[in-house]
Structures are given as structure tokens and as C-alpha cells.
Amino acid sequence: MTSIVSILLVAYRIYAIYYCTKKARQLGRNVVGWGIFSFLLPLIAVMVIMNIKPMSVQRHTYSPNDPIDKI
């Protein structure tokens, strides 16, 4: 009985790593960090990554003609 539970826990841990890294890539997050986090705490990692939003990339375009106060 305990070997079945152990196998299921390992299978869930592997699935959590796969899910979190795939979702992290879609959201523009750190894939390696999420993989490690999901290996250590799979249930918490899956719950957290399901509820975060994509990274927003703020890009500032600089033009030499912009006044100093706009930079």
C-alpha cells in the first residue's frame, strides 16, 4: 500500500514540475525557479502559478528629441 502511495506522490511531483514550467514559460516567468519551487513544494507551487498574471514588460523608448523631463 505504501509503495502505491509513494509512486503516486512521485508521479504528482513530476506532473507539478511539468505543469509549472510550462505555465511559467507562457507567463514569461523564470522557468528554472518555478521548476525548483514545484519540486520542493508541488501543491503550493501549482496553486500559486494558477493565480498569477503574466509579467508585464515596460519598455521605455528613448528619443534624442525628447525633453529632459520626459526621460
Predicted model as a PDB file, atoms N, CA, C, CB and O in Angstrom, pLDDT in the B-factor column:
MODEL        1                                                                  
ATOM      1  N   MET A   1       0.821  -1.201   0.000  1.00 77.00           N  
ATOM      2  CA  MET A   1       0.000   0.000   0.000  1.00 77.00           C  
ATOM      3  C   MET A   1       0.860   1.257   0.000  1.00 77.00           C  
ATOM      4  CB  MET A   1      -0.931   0.002   1.204  1.00 77.00           C  
ATOM      5  O   MET A   1       0.571   2.218  -0.714  1.00 77.00           O  
ATOM      6  N   THR A   2       1.913   1.243   0.803  1.00 88.00           N  
ATOM      7  CA  THR A   2       2.753   2.440   0.874  1.00 88.00           C  
ATOM      8  C   THR A   2       3.538   2.645  -0.413  1.00 88.00           C  
ATOM      9  CB  THR A   2       3.711   2.346   2.058  1.00 88.00           C  
ATOM     10  O   THR A   2       3.866   3.780  -0.760  1.00 88.00           O  
ATOM     11  N   SER A   3       3.848   1.560  -1.129  1.00 92.00           N  
ATOM     12  CA  SER A   3       4.571   1.721  -2.390  1.00 92.00           C  
ATOM     13  C   SER A   3       3.675   2.378  -3.442  1.00 92.00           C  
ATOM     14  CB  SER A   3       5.082   0.355  -2.898  1.00 92.00           C  
ATOM     15  O   SER A   3       4.162   3.148  -4.269  1.00 92.00           O  
ATOM     16  N   ILE A   4       2.389   2.088  -3.421  1.00 94.00           N  
ATOM     17  CA  ILE A   4       1.456   2.724  -4.358  1.00 94.00           C  
ATOM     18  C   ILE A   4       1.343   4.216  -4.057  1.00 94.00           C  
ATOM     19  CB  ILE A   4       0.059   2.053  -4.283  1.00 94.00           C  
ATOM     20  O   ILE A   4       1.336   5.042  -4.970  1.00 94.00           O  
ATOM     21  N   VAL A   5       1.257   4.547  -2.794  1.00 94.00           N  
ATOM     22  CA  VAL A   5       1.177   5.959  -2.397  1.00 94.00           C  
ATOM     23  C   VAL A   5       2.463   6.686  -2.782  1.00 94.00           C  
ATOM     24  CB  VAL A   5       0.922   6.090  -0.872  1.00 94.00           C  
ATOM     25  O   VAL A   5       2.417   7.819  -3.259  1.00 94.00           O  
ATOM     26  N   SER A   6       3.588   6.049  -2.581  1.00 94.00           N  
ATOM     27  CA  SER A   6       4.874   6.654  -2.940  1.00 94.00           C  
ATOM     28  C   SER A   6       4.966   6.895  -4.435  1.00 94.00           C  
ATOM     29  CB  SER A   6       6.030   5.768  -2.483  1.00 94.00           C  
ATOM     30  O   SER A   6       5.447   7.941  -4.870  1.00 94.00           O  
ATOM     31  N   ILE A   7       4.514   5.942  -5.218  1.00 95.00           N  
ATOM     32  CA  ILE A   7       4.534   6.088  -6.671  1.00 95.00           C  
ATOM     33  C   ILE A   7       3.610   7.219  -7.103  1.00 95.00           C  
ATOM     34  CB  ILE A   7       4.124   4.772  -7.356  1.00 95.00           C  
ATOM     35  O   ILE A   7       3.963   8.006  -7.981  1.00 95.00           O  
ATOM     36  N   LEU A   8       2.442   7.307  -6.500  1.00 95.00           N  
ATOM     37  CA  LEU A   8       1.514   8.389  -6.839  1.00 95.00           C  
ATOM     38  C   LEU A   8       2.070   9.753  -6.448  1.00 95.00           C  
ATOM     39  CB  LEU A   8       0.170   8.164  -6.155  1.00 95.00           C  
ATOM     40  O   LEU A   8       1.881  10.723  -7.182  1.00 95.00           O  
ATOM     41  N   LEU A   9       2.744   9.846  -5.323  1.00 94.00           N  
ATOM     42  CA  LEU A   9       3.339  11.119  -4.905  1.00 94.00           C  
ATOM     43  C   LEU A   9       4.465  11.542  -5.841  1.00 94.00           C  
ATOM     44  CB  LEU A   9       3.866  11.015  -3.473  1.00 94.00           C  
ATOM     45  O   LEU A   9       4.595  12.722  -6.164  1.00 94.00           O  
ATOM     46  N   VAL A  10       5.267  10.597  -6.269  1.00 94.00           N  
ATOM     47  CA  VAL A  10       6.337  10.908  -7.225  1.00 94.00           C  
ATOM     48  C   VAL A  10       5.740  11.325  -8.566  1.00 94.00           C  
ATOM     49  CB  VAL A  10       7.277   9.690  -7.411  1.00 94.00           C  
ATOM     50  O   VAL A  10       6.226  12.262  -9.200  1.00 94.00           O  
ATOM     51  N   ALA A  11       4.693  10.634  -8.995  1.00 96.00           N  
ATOM     52  CA  ALA A  11       4.032  10.985 -10.254  1.00 96.00           C  
ATOM     53  C   ALA A  11       3.426  12.387 -10.165  1.00 96.00           C  
ATOM     54  CB  ALA A  11       2.938   9.949 -10.601  1.00 96.00           C  
ATOM     55  O   ALA A  11       3.519  13.160 -11.118  1.00 96.00           O  
ATOM     56  N   TYR A  12       2.813  12.715  -9.044  1.00 95.00           N  
ATOM     57  CA  TYR A  12       2.247  14.046  -8.877  1.00 95.00           C  
ATOM     58  C   TYR A  12       3.347  15.111  -8.876  1.00 95.00           C  
ATOM     59  CB  TYR A  12       1.434  14.118  -7.579  1.00 95.00           C  
ATOM     60  O   TYR A  12       3.172  16.183  -9.456  1.00 95.00           O  
ATOM     61  N   ARG A  13       4.462  14.825  -8.236  1.00 95.00           N  
ATOM     62  CA  ARG A  13       5.570  15.772  -8.185  1.00 95.00           C  
ATOM     63  C   ARG A  13       6.119  16.029  -9.589  1.00 95.00           C  
ATOM     64  CB  ARG A  13       6.684  15.248  -7.261  1.00 95.00           C  
ATOM     65  O   ARG A  13       6.426  17.170  -9.936  1.00 95.00           O  
ATOM     66  N   ILE A  14       6.242  14.981 -10.389  1.00 96.00           N  
ATOM     67  CA  ILE A  14       6.723  15.128 -11.768  1.00 96.00           C  
ATOM     68  C   ILE A  14       5.719  15.929 -12.591  1.00 96.00           C  
ATOM     69  CB  ILE A  14       6.967  13.742 -12.418  1.00 96.00           C  
ATOM     70  O   ILE A  14       6.112  16.802 -13.365  1.00 96.00           O  
ATOM     71  N   TYR A  15       4.427  15.643 -12.432  1.00 96.00           N  
ATOM     72  CA  TYR A  15       3.404  16.400 -13.140  1.00 96.00           C  
ATOM     73  C   TYR A  15       3.416  17.867 -12.721  1.00 96.00           C  
ATOM     74  CB  TYR A  15       2.026  15.791 -12.889  1.00 96.00           C  
ATOM     75  O   TYR A  15       3.250  18.745 -13.568  1.00 96.00           O  
ATOM     76  N   ALA A  16       3.607  18.148 -11.446  1.00 96.00           N  
ATOM     77  CA  ALA A  16       3.646  19.534 -10.965  1.00 96.00           C  
ATOM     78  C   ALA A  16       4.822  20.278 -11.569  1.00 96.00           C  
ATOM     79  CB  ALA A  16       3.729  19.574  -9.431  1.00 96.00           C  
ATOM     80  O   ALA A  16       4.691  21.443 -11.946  1.00 96.00           O  
ATOM     81  N   ILE A  17       5.965  19.622 -11.667  1.00 97.00           N  
ATOM     82  CA  ILE A  17       7.128  20.253 -12.295  1.00 97.00           C  
ATOM     83  C   ILE A  17       6.823  20.570 -13.754  1.00 97.00           C  
ATOM     84  CB  ILE A  17       8.373  19.339 -12.189  1.00 97.00           C  
ATOM     85  O   ILE A  17       7.101  21.672 -14.225  1.00 97.00           O  
ATOM     86  N   TYR A  18       6.254  19.606 -14.465  1.00 97.00           N  
ATOM     87  CA  TYR A  18       5.901  19.818 -15.877  1.00 97.00           C  
ATOM     88  C   TYR A  18       4.902  20.956 -16.025  1.00 97.00           C  
ATOM     89  CB  TYR A  18       5.322  18.532 -16.488  1.00 97.00           C  
ATOM     90  O   TYR A  18       5.092  21.843 -16.857  1.00 97.00           O  
ATOM     91  N   TYR A  19       3.848  20.939 -15.233  1.00 97.00           N  
ATOM     92  CA  TYR A  19       2.802  21.961 -15.338  1.00 97.00           C  
ATOM     93  C   TYR A  19       3.345  23.352 -15.017  1.00 97.00           C  
ATOM     94  CB  TYR A  19       1.639  21.626 -14.400  1.00 97.00           C  
ATOM     95  O   TYR A  19       3.078  24.308 -15.745  1.00 97.00           O  
ATOM     96  N   CYS A  20       4.105  23.465 -13.928  1.00 96.00           N  
ATOM     97  CA  CYS A  20       4.601  24.772 -13.505  1.00 96.00           C  
ATOM     98  C   CYS A  20       5.602  25.351 -14.498  1.00 96.00           C  
ATOM     99  CB  CYS A  20       5.241  24.667 -12.132  1.00 96.00           C  
ATOM    100  O   CYS A  20       5.585  26.553 -14.763  1.00 96.00           O  
ATOM    101  N   THR A  21       6.474  24.511 -15.048  1.00 96.00           N  
ATOM    102  CA  THR A  21       7.435  25.037 -16.015  1.00 96.00           C  
ATOM    103  C   THR A  21       6.750  25.445 -17.312  1.00 96.00           C  
ATOM    104  CB  THR A  21       8.519  24.002 -16.302  1.00 96.00           C  
ATOM    105  O   THR A  21       7.121  26.446 -17.924  1.00 96.00           O  
ATOM    106  N   LYS A  22       5.766  24.684 -17.725  1.00 96.00           N  
ATOM    107  CA  LYS A  22       5.019  25.039 -18.942  1.00 96.00           C  
ATOM    108  C   LYS A  22       4.255  26.352 -18.742  1.00 96.00           C  
ATOM    109  CB  LYS A  22       4.036  23.902 -19.327  1.00 96.00           C  
ATOM    110  O   LYS A  22       4.271  27.227 -19.608  1.00 96.00           O  
ATOM    111  N   LYS A  23       3.596  26.477 -17.610  1.00 95.00           N  
ATOM    112  CA  LYS A  23       2.825  27.687 -17.315  1.00 95.00           C  
ATOM    113  C   LYS A  23       3.752  28.893 -17.113  1.00 95.00           C  
ATOM    114  CB  LYS A  23       1.950  27.472 -16.061  1.00 95.00           C  
ATOM    115  O   LYS A  23       3.420  30.004 -17.527  1.00 95.00           O  
ATOM    116  N   ALA A  24       4.906  28.678 -16.480  1.00 94.00           N  
ATOM    117  CA  ALA A  24       5.865  29.765 -16.279  1.00 94.00           C  
ATOM    118  C   ALA A  24       6.378  30.286 -17.611  1.00 94.00           C  
ATOM    119  CB  ALA A  24       7.037  29.297 -15.411  1.00 94.00           C  
ATOM    120  O   ALA A  24       6.557  31.493 -17.777  1.00 94.00           O  
ATOM    121  N   ARG A  25       6.615  29.401 -18.549  1.00 94.00           N  
ATOM    122  CA  ARG A  25       7.069  29.814 -19.878  1.00 94.00           C  
ATOM    123  C   ARG A  25       5.985  30.650 -20.562  1.00 94.00           C  
ATOM    124  CB  ARG A  25       7.430  28.576 -20.744  1.00 94.00           C  
ATOM    125  O   ARG A  25       6.299  31.645 -21.216  1.00 94.00           O  
ATOM    126  N   GLN A  26       4.724  30.262 -20.423  1.00 93.00           N  
ATOM    127  CA  GLN A  26       3.621  31.010 -21.028  1.00 93.00           C  
ATOM    128  C   GLN A  26       3.462  32.391 -20.397  1.00 93.00           C  
ATOM    129  CB  GLN A  26       2.318  30.228 -20.893  1.00 93.00           C  
ATOM    130  O   GLN A  26       3.096  33.351 -21.076  1.00 93.00           O  
ATOM    131  N   LEU A  27       3.740  32.488 -19.096  1.00 92.00           N  
ATOM    132  CA  LEU A  27       3.564  33.750 -18.388  1.00 92.00           C  
ATOM    133  C   LEU A  27       4.796  34.644 -18.424  1.00 92.00           C  
ATOM    134  CB  LEU A  27       3.194  33.479 -16.968  1.00 92.00           C  
ATOM    135  O   LEU A  27       4.761  35.771 -17.931  1.00 92.00           O  
ATOM    136  N   GLY A  28       5.875  34.152 -18.999  1.00 90.00           N  
ATOM    137  CA  GLY A  28       7.100  34.934 -19.065  1.00 90.00           C  
ATOM    138  C   GLY A  28       7.850  34.974 -17.746  1.00 90.00           C  
ATOM    139  O   GLY A  28       8.534  35.953 -17.448  1.00 90.00           O  
ATOM    140  N   ARG A  29       7.728  33.933 -16.968  1.00 92.00           N  
ATOM    141  CA  ARG A  29       8.385  33.846 -15.666  1.00 92.00           C  
ATOM    142  C   ARG A  29       9.631  32.973 -15.757  1.00 92.00           C  
ATOM    143  CB  ARG A  29       7.419  33.288 -14.607  1.00 92.00           C  
ATOM    144  O   ARG A  29       9.901  32.363 -16.792  1.00 92.00           O  
ATOM    145  N   ASN A  30      10.383  32.919 -14.667  1.00 93.00           N  
ATOM    146  CA  ASN A  30      11.606  32.135 -14.603  1.00 93.00           C  
ATOM    147  C   ASN A  30      11.261  30.648 -14.553  1.00 93.00           C  
ATOM    148  CB  ASN A  30      12.456  32.542 -13.375  1.00 93.00           C  
ATOM    149  O   ASN A  30      10.701  30.169 -13.567  1.00 93.00           O  
ATOM    150  N   VAL A  31      11.592  29.928 -15.609  1.00 95.00           N  
ATOM    151  CA  VAL A  31      11.223  28.517 -15.727  1.00 95.00           C  
ATOM    152  C   VAL A  31      11.994  27.654 -14.729  1.00 95.00           C  
ATOM    153  CB  VAL A  31      11.477  28.019 -17.154  1.00 95.00           C  
ATOM    154  O   VAL A  31      11.413  26.770 -14.099  1.00 95.00           O  
ATOM    155  N   VAL A  32      13.285  27.900 -14.581  1.00 95.00           N  
ATOM    156  CA  VAL A  32      14.104  27.097 -13.667  1.00 95.00           C  
ATOM    157  C   VAL A  32      13.651  27.302 -12.223  1.00 95.00           C  
ATOM    158  CB  VAL A  32      15.599  27.461 -13.815  1.00 95.00           C  
ATOM    159  O   VAL A  32      13.535  26.341 -11.462  1.00 95.00           O  
ATOM    160  N   GLY A  33      13.399  28.542 -11.853  1.00 95.00           N  
ATOM    161  CA  GLY A  33      12.942  28.833 -10.497  1.00 95.00           C  
ATOM    162  C   GLY A  33      11.624  28.163 -10.180  1.00 95.00           C  
ATOM    163  O   GLY A  33      11.446  27.604  -9.098  1.00 95.00           O  
ATOM    164  N   TRP A  34      10.700  28.219 -11.125  1.00 95.00           N  
ATOM    165  CA  TRP A  34       9.411  27.573 -10.904  1.00 95.00           C  
ATOM    166  C   TRP A  34       9.532  26.060 -10.889  1.00 95.00           C  
ATOM    167  CB  TRP A  34       8.423  27.998 -11.967  1.00 95.00           C  
ATOM    168  O   TRP A  34       8.778  25.385 -10.190  1.00 95.00           O  
ATOM    169  N   GLY A  35      10.475  25.519 -11.655  1.00 95.00           N  
ATOM    170  CA  GLY A  35      10.703  24.082 -11.630  1.00 95.00           C  
ATOM    171  C   GLY A  35      11.214  23.623 -10.278  1.00 95.00           C  
ATOM    172  O   GLY A  35      10.769  22.604  -9.749  1.00 95.00           O  
ATOM    173  N   ILE A  36      12.155  24.379  -9.717  1.00 96.00           N  
ATOM    174  CA  ILE A  36      12.697  24.039  -8.396  1.00 96.00           C  
ATOM    175  C   ILE A  36      11.633  24.205  -7.318  1.00 96.00           C  
ATOM    176  CB  ILE A  36      13.923  24.916  -8.070  1.00 96.00           C  
ATOM    177  O   ILE A  36      11.492  23.362  -6.432  1.00 96.00           O  
ATOM    178  N   PHE A  37      10.888  25.301  -7.404  1.00 96.00           N  
ATOM    179  CA  PHE A  37       9.821  25.557  -6.427  1.00 96.00           C  
ATOM    180  C   PHE A  37       8.773  24.448  -6.471  1.00 96.00           C  
ATOM    181  CB  PHE A  37       9.158  26.926  -6.694  1.00 96.00           C  
ATOM    182  O   PHE A  37       8.305  23.990  -5.429  1.00 96.00           O  
ATOM    183  N   SER A  38       8.409  24.020  -7.671  1.00 95.00           N  
ATOM    184  CA  SER A  38       7.397  22.966  -7.779  1.00 95.00           C  
ATOM    185  C   SER A  38       7.948  21.607  -7.367  1.00 95.00           C  
ATOM    186  CB  SER A  38       6.864  22.895  -9.203  1.00 95.00           C  
ATOM    187  O   SER A  38       7.173  20.730  -6.983  1.00 95.00           O  
ATOM    188  N   PHE A  39       9.266  21.405  -7.435  1.00 94.00           N  
ATOM    189  CA  PHE A  39       9.846  20.162  -6.937  1.00 94.00           C  
ATOM    190  C   PHE A  39       9.811  20.119  -5.413  1.00 94.00           C  
ATOM    191  CB  PHE A  39      11.285  20.006  -7.438  1.00 94.00           C  
ATOM    192  O   PHE A  39       9.542  19.075  -4.818  1.00 94.00           O  
ATOM    193  N   LEU A  40      10.085  21.264  -4.788  1.00 95.00           N  
ATOM    194  CA  LEU A  40      10.131  21.307  -3.331  1.00 95.00           C  
ATOM    195  C   LEU A  40       8.739  21.342  -2.702  1.00 95.00           C  
ATOM    196  CB  LEU A  40      10.923  22.510  -2.879  1.00 95.00           C  
ATOM    197  O   LEU A  40       8.471  20.618  -1.744  1.00 95.00           O  
ATOM    198  N   LEU A  41       7.861  22.178  -3.237  1.00 95.00           N  
ATOM    199  CA  LEU A  41       6.504  22.328  -2.692  1.00 95.00           C  
ATOM    200  C   LEU A  41       5.488  22.266  -3.840  1.00 95.00           C  
ATOM    201  CB  LEU A  41       6.363  23.676  -1.900  1.00 95.00           C  
ATOM    202  O   LEU A  41       4.984  23.306  -4.263  1.00 95.00           O  
ATOM    203  N   PRO A  42       5.183  21.086  -4.343  1.00 95.00           N  
ATOM    204  CA  PRO A  42       4.373  20.983  -5.557  1.00 95.00           C  
ATOM    205  C   PRO A  42       2.952  21.529  -5.426  1.00 95.00           C  
ATOM    206  CB  PRO A  42       4.303  19.563  -5.975  1.00 95.00           C  
ATOM    207  O   PRO A  42       2.475  22.211  -6.333  1.00 95.00           O  
ATOM    208  N   LEU A  43       2.280  21.251  -4.342  1.00 94.00           N  
ATOM    209  CA  LEU A  43       0.895  21.700  -4.206  1.00 94.00           C  
ATOM    210  C   LEU A  43       0.818  23.221  -4.133  1.00 94.00           C  
ATOM    211  CB  LEU A  43       0.252  21.080  -2.960  1.00 94.00           C  
ATOM    212  O   LEU A  43      -0.024  23.830  -4.793  1.00 94.00           O  
ATOM    213  N   ILE A  44       1.670  23.826  -3.353  1.00 96.00           N  
ATOM    214  CA  ILE A  44       1.674  25.285  -3.218  1.00 96.00           C  
ATOM    215  C   ILE A  44       2.073  25.937  -4.540  1.00 96.00           C  
ATOM    216  CB  ILE A  44       2.636  25.728  -2.088  1.00 96.00           C  
ATOM    217  O   ILE A  44       1.477  26.936  -4.942  1.00 96.00           O  
ATOM    218  N   ALA A  45       3.074  25.381  -5.216  1.00 96.00           N  
ATOM    219  CA  ALA A  45       3.533  25.950  -6.480  1.00 96.00           C  
ATOM    220  C   ALA A  45       2.429  25.931  -7.534  1.00 96.00           C  
ATOM    221  CB  ALA A  45       4.754  25.188  -6.990  1.00 96.00           C  
ATOM    222  O   ALA A  45       2.251  26.909  -8.260  1.00 96.00           O  
ATOM    223  N   VAL A  46       1.700  24.845  -7.621  1.00 96.00           N  
ATOM    224  CA  VAL A  46       0.617  24.756  -8.600  1.00 96.00           C  
ATOM    225  C   VAL A  46      -0.477  25.760  -8.272  1.00 96.00           C  
ATOM    226  CB  VAL A  46       0.037  23.330  -8.643  1.00 96.00           C  
ATOM    227  O   VAL A  46      -1.004  26.414  -9.173  1.00 96.00           O  
ATOM    228  N   MET A  47      -0.824  25.892  -7.008  1.00 96.00           N  
ATOM    229  CA  MET A  47      -1.865  26.855  -6.631  1.00 96.00           C  
ATOM    230  C   MET A  47      -1.427  28.291  -6.914  1.00 96.00           C  
ATOM    231  CB  MET A  47      -2.218  26.702  -5.146  1.00 96.00           C  
ATOM    232  O   MET A  47      -2.232  29.108  -7.362  1.00 96.00           O  
ATOM    233  N   VAL A  48      -0.170  28.597  -6.657  1.00 96.00           N  
ATOM    234  CA  VAL A  48       0.317  29.960  -6.871  1.00 96.00           C  
ATOM    235  C   VAL A  48       0.386  30.283  -8.355  1.00 96.00           C  
ATOM    236  CB  VAL A  48       1.695  30.148  -6.228  1.00 96.00           C  
ATOM    237  O   VAL A  48      -0.073  31.344  -8.779  1.00 96.00           O  
ATOM    238  N   ILE A  49       0.950  29.387  -9.146  1.00 95.00           N  
ATOM    239  CA  ILE A  49       1.134  29.691 -10.565  1.00 95.00           C  
ATOM    240  C   ILE A  49      -0.191  29.738 -11.323  1.00 95.00           C  
ATOM    241  CB  ILE A  49       2.050  28.664 -11.202  1.00 95.00           C  
ATOM    242  O   ILE A  49      -0.282  30.365 -12.378  1.00 95.00           O  
ATOM    243  N   MET A  50      -1.213  29.078 -10.789  1.00 94.00           N  
ATOM    244  CA  MET A  50      -2.532  29.166 -11.415  1.00 94.00           C  
ATOM    245  C   MET A  50      -3.150  30.549 -11.229  1.00 94.00           C  
ATOM    246  CB  MET A  50      -3.461  28.101 -10.840  1.00 94.00           C  
ATOM    247  O   MET A  50      -4.038  30.938 -11.988  1.00 94.00           O  
ATOM    248  N   ASN A  51      -2.686  31.292 -10.225  1.00 95.00           N  
ATOM    249  CA  ASN A  51      -3.316  32.560  -9.889  1.00 95.00           C  
ATOM    250  C   ASN A  51      -2.473  33.792 -10.182  1.00 95.00           C  
ATOM    251  CB  ASN A  51      -3.670  32.557  -8.465  1.00 95.00           C  
ATOM    252  O   ASN A  51      -2.897  34.901  -9.858  1.00 95.00           O  
ATOM    253  N   ILE A  52      -1.300  33.642 -10.782  1.00 93.00           N  
ATOM    254  CA  ILE A  52      -0.507  34.830 -11.081  1.00 93.00           C  
ATOM    255  C   ILE A  52      -0.762  35.285 -12.502  1.00 93.00           C  
ATOM    256  CB  ILE A  52       0.984  34.559 -10.870  1.00 93.00           C  
ATOM    257  O   ILE A  52      -1.222  34.523 -13.352  1.00 93.00           O  
ATOM    258  N   LYS A  53      -0.451  36.545 -12.735  1.00 89.00           N  
ATOM    259  CA  LYS A  53      -0.667  37.141 -14.047  1.00 89.00           C  
ATOM    260  C   LYS A  53       0.640  37.171 -14.818  1.00 89.00           C  
ATOM    261  CB  LYS A  53      -1.251  38.560 -13.918  1.00 89.00           C  
ATOM    262  O   LYS A  53       1.712  37.044 -14.226  1.00 89.00           O  
ATOM    263  N   PRO A  54       0.563  37.335 -16.125  1.00 87.00           N  
ATOM    264  CA  PRO A  54       1.791  37.409 -16.913  1.00 87.00           C  
ATOM    265  C   PRO A  54       2.641  38.612 -16.522  1.00 87.00           C  
ATOM    266  CB  PRO A  54       1.459  37.470 -18.397  1.00 87.00           C  
ATOM    267  O   PRO A  54       2.134  39.632 -16.053  1.00 87.00           O  
ATOM    268  N   MET A  55       3.955  38.464 -16.729  1.00 82.00           N  
ATOM    269  CA  MET A  55       4.869  39.578 -16.471  1.00 82.00           C  
ATOM    270  C   MET A  55       4.594  40.652 -17.507  1.00 82.00           C  
ATOM    271  CB  MET A  55       6.372  39.119 -16.515  1.00 82.00           C  
ATOM    272  O   MET A  55       4.451  40.361 -18.694  1.00 82.00           O  
ATOM    273  N   SER A  56       4.520  41.881 -17.055  1.00 75.00           N  
ATOM    274  CA  SER A  56       4.369  42.976 -17.999  1.00 75.00           C  
ATOM    275  C   SER A  56       5.743  43.589 -18.218  1.00 75.00           C  
ATOM    276  CB  SER A  56       3.344  44.042 -17.486  1.00 75.00           C  
ATOM    277  O   SER A  56       6.457  43.921 -17.272  1.00 75.00           O  
ATOM    278  N   VAL A  57       6.084  43.725 -19.458  1.00 65.00           N  
ATOM    279  CA  VAL A  57       7.389  44.273 -19.798  1.00 65.00           C  
ATOM    280  C   VAL A  57       7.196  45.746 -20.127  1.00 65.00           C  
ATOM    281  CB  VAL A  57       8.048  43.499 -20.995  1.00 65.00           C  
ATOM    282  O   VAL A  57       6.486  46.107 -21.066  1.00 65.00           O  
ATOM    283  N   GLN A  58       7.842  46.581 -19.334  1.00 61.00           N  
ATOM    284  CA  GLN A  58       7.766  48.010 -19.577  1.00 61.00           C  
ATOM    285  C   GLN A  58       8.975  48.408 -20.394  1.00 61.00           C  
ATOM    286  CB  GLN A  58       7.694  48.814 -18.248  1.00 61.00           C  
ATOM    287  O   GLN A  58      10.119  48.229 -19.975  1.00 61.00           O  
ATOM    288  N   ARG A  59       8.708  48.938 -21.544  1.00 63.00           N  
ATOM    289  CA  ARG A  59       9.790  49.354 -22.417  1.00 63.00           C  
ATOM    290  C   ARG A  59       9.728  50.862 -22.578  1.00 63.00           C  
ATOM    291  CB  ARG A  59       9.711  48.642 -23.792  1.00 63.00           C  
ATOM    292  O   ARG A  59       8.702  51.435 -22.946  1.00 63.00           O  
ATOM    293  N   HIS A  60      10.834  51.467 -22.299  1.00 64.00           N  
ATOM    294  CA  HIS A  60      10.917  52.913 -22.464  1.00 64.00           C  
ATOM    295  C   HIS A  60      11.662  53.190 -23.752  1.00 64.00           C  
ATOM    296  CB  HIS A  60      11.621  53.593 -21.248  1.00 64.00           C  
ATOM    297  O   HIS A  60      12.807  52.779 -23.936  1.00 64.00           O  
ATOM    298  N   THR A  61      10.999  53.880 -24.615  1.00 66.00           N  
ATOM    299  CA  THR A  61      11.662  54.250 -25.858  1.00 66.00           C  
ATOM    300  C   THR A  61      12.280  55.617 -25.672  1.00 66.00           C  
ATOM    301  CB  THR A  61      10.675  54.241 -27.059  1.00 66.00           C  
ATOM    302  O   THR A  61      11.602  56.577 -25.307  1.00 66.00           O  
ATOM    303  N   TYR A  62      13.548  55.693 -25.923  1.00 65.00           N  
ATOM    304  CA  TYR A  62      14.275  56.940 -25.771  1.00 65.00           C  
ATOM    305  C   TYR A  62      14.483  57.555 -27.141  1.00 65.00           C  
ATOM    306  CB  TYR A  62      15.625  56.717 -25.054  1.00 65.00           C  
ATOM    307  O   TYR A  62      14.908  56.892 -28.087  1.00 65.00           O  
ATOM    308  N   SER A  63      14.182  58.804 -27.221  1.00 68.00           N  
ATOM    309  CA  SER A  63      14.425  59.557 -28.437  1.00 68.00           C  
ATOM    310  C   SER A  63      15.274  60.771 -28.076  1.00 68.00           C  
ATOM    311  CB  SER A  63      13.086  59.980 -29.123  1.00 68.00           C  
ATOM    312  O   SER A  63      14.993  61.447 -27.086  1.00 68.00           O  
ATOM    313  N   PRO A  64      16.291  61.051 -28.854  1.00 71.00           N  
ATOM    314  CA  PRO A  64      17.138  62.210 -28.543  1.00 71.00           C  
ATOM    315  C   PRO A  64      16.374  63.535 -28.578  1.00 71.00           C  
ATOM    316  CB  PRO A  64      18.295  62.273 -29.518  1.00 71.00           C  
ATOM    317  O   PRO A  64      16.836  64.533 -28.024  1.00 71.00           O  
ATOM    318  N   ASN A  65      15.227  63.548 -29.215  1.00 73.00           N  
ATOM    319  CA  ASN A  65      14.447  64.791 -29.326  1.00 73.00           C  
ATOM    320  C   ASN A  65      13.504  65.000 -28.147  1.00 73.00           C  
ATOM    321  CB  ASN A  65      13.646  64.788 -30.614  1.00 73.00           C  
ATOM    322  O   ASN A  65      12.875  66.054 -28.044  1.00 73.00           O  
ATOM    323  N   ASP A  66      13.392  64.007 -27.248  1.00 69.00           N  
ATOM    324  CA  ASP A  66      12.526  64.162 -26.071  1.00 69.00           C  
ATOM    325  C   ASP A  66      13.137  65.172 -25.112  1.00 69.00           C  
ATOM    326  CB  ASP A  66      12.310  62.801 -25.357  1.00 69.00           C  
ATOM    327  O   ASP A  66      14.354  65.210 -24.935  1.00 69.00           O  
ATOM    328  N   PRO A  67      12.295  65.988 -24.496  1.00 69.00           N  
ATOM    329  CA  PRO A  67      12.820  66.900 -23.470  1.00 69.00           C  
ATOM    330  C   PRO A  67      13.298  66.108 -22.262  1.00 69.00           C  
ATOM    331  CB  PRO A  67      11.744  67.930 -23.043  1.00 69.00           C  
ATOM    332  O   PRO A  67      12.893  64.962 -22.064  1.00 69.00           O  
ATOM    333  N   ILE A  68      14.152  66.712 -21.463  1.00 68.00           N  
ATOM    334  CA  ILE A  68      14.778  66.056 -20.307  1.00 68.00           C  
ATOM    335  C   ILE A  68      13.738  65.585 -19.297  1.00 68.00           C  
ATOM    336  CB  ILE A  68      15.765  67.007 -19.628  1.00 68.00           C  
ATOM    337  O   ILE A  68      13.912  64.512 -18.719  1.00 68.00           O  
ATOM    338  N   ASP A  69      12.668  66.336 -19.059  1.00 67.00           N  
ATOM    339  CA  ASP A  69      11.688  65.951 -18.048  1.00 67.00           C  
ATOM    340  C   ASP A  69      10.852  64.737 -18.456  1.00 67.00           C  
ATOM    341  CB  ASP A  69      10.776  67.114 -17.759  1.00 67.00           C  
ATOM    342  O   ASP A  69      10.149  64.182 -17.611  1.00 67.00           O  
ATOM    343  N   LYS A  70      10.901  64.308 -19.706  1.00 54.00           N  
ATOM    344  CA  LYS A  70      10.163  63.123 -20.146  1.00 54.00           C  
ATOM    345  C   LYS A  70      10.987  61.843 -20.005  1.00 54.00           C  
ATOM    346  CB  LYS A  70       9.724  63.292 -21.590  1.00 54.00           C  
ATOM    347  O   LYS A  70      10.441  60.746 -20.119  1.00 54.00           O  
ATOM    348  N   ILE A  71      12.282  61.969 -19.761  1.00 53.00           N  
ATOM    349  CA  ILE A  71      13.148  60.798 -19.694  1.00 53.00           C  
ATOM    350  C   ILE A  71      12.988  60.109 -18.372  1.00 53.00           C  
ATOM    351  CB  ILE A  71      14.601  61.179 -19.913  1.00 53.00           C  
ATOM    352  O   ILE A  71      13.639  59.094 -18.122  1.00 53.00           O  
TER     353      ILE A  71                                                      
ENDMDL                                                                          
END                                                                             
